Each structure stands twice: as structure tokens, then as C-alpha cells.
């Protein structure tokens, strides 16, 4: 059923983290309803809005890394393609920044 997707360990960890974030946000929203606030994003957002924007940004970071990893290998004269874990860490840091300051 899922043979069309490359289920590697980083992909599984990425989607598992998204699942746990959604579950955590659901519980957090039930316990403490959110209010609109402004951060560095150009609009007033709730926690859910910032999570959605952060997940989109994380997906774009990972897609850009996958698209550029072959070119990075040539540009930086690497022996092998860089690990996808780098983009995973960068995307989680970006998500954390958007959730905290966005």
C-alpha cells in the first residue's frame, strides 16, 4: 500500500513528530484556549495558525534540501550527499522559531 513512498527513518521520524505536535496542540487547546497575537509574521495568528505556517515552512525546507542535496555534493566537493537529518534539524528549529516568535 505504501510502496510508492520512500519510508526511510528520517521520513518516519518527521511524520511521527508532526503527529505528536498535532496531538499536543489539541490537548493544549482544550486545556488553554488560544488568543490572537502578533509576532514577526505580518498577521495576527493563533497557536494553530503558527503551527500550520511552521509545518508548511518545515516542508519547504525539507523539499529544498532534497532538491539541492545533489548540487551541494558537487558545489562543496563532498564524497556523498549530505544527510537528510540536517534539514530535519533546521526545519524543526524554524518551526520552533515560528511557534515562539511568529
Secondary structure, 3 states (H helix, E strand, C coil): CCCCCCCCHHHHHHHHHHHHHHHHHHHHHHHCCCCCECCCCCCCECHHHHHHHHHHHHHHHHHHHHHHHHHHHHHCCCCCCCCHHHHHHHHHHHHHHHHHHC
